[in-house]
Amino acid sequence: MTKKQSHSNLSLTLDEAHERIAQLEETLEYRDRVEEELRSSELLLALSLEAAEGGKFTYDIQNNIVIWDQRSLDLFGVSAHEFEGTYQGWASLVHPEDLPAAEARIGAVLSNPSFKTFEVDFRIVQPDGNIKHARGHGYVIRDENQTPLFITGIHFDRTHTVQAQQALRKRERDFSALLGNVSDLI
């Protein structure tokens, strides 16, 4: 091999190296953009949950592990130390009258691979006896065989909304009764 041929091969290798470095720089820039978008999305989720008084949850179905963030713990009226961190721990805090319907809704979604999301309303009985109204929105994550692996989602406190609806219905009944009494007087 002549000196000129050796130099030619080296030049080609350097060109390839420069091209690969440029590709790597482009990949790193893309990764940085994706990471920034992820941080932004996480911030928006946190702000949305805060504004809606909502909390996040994840349920590992295979291992029977439930993970709640602080807002979910607050909604259910328990500390991280007090919460059992299992499906049964969640079920023990759901109002006994609401548990069968909530479990049926979740079971229907888990047993039907065409369903990925669900919504369920239920009451919470906090350990101190306080009753809260909640709505859960969940998303089922399945494996390639459509076996449910996880449910991840959010809980919202609907107590103020439910109380306002109940108060409005009471006022409507009272107003109707008053109108009935007035018509009897006329």
Secondary structure, 3 states (H helix, E strand, C coil): CCHHHHHHHHHHHHHHHHHHHHHHHHHHHHHHHHHHHHHHHHHHHHHHHHHCCEEEEEEECCCCEEEECHHHHHHHCCCCCCCCCCHHHHHCCECCCCHHHHHHHHHHHHHCCCCCEEEEEEEEECCCCCEEEEEEEEEEEECCCCCEEEEEEEEEECHHHHHHHHHHHHHHHHHHHHHHHHHHHC
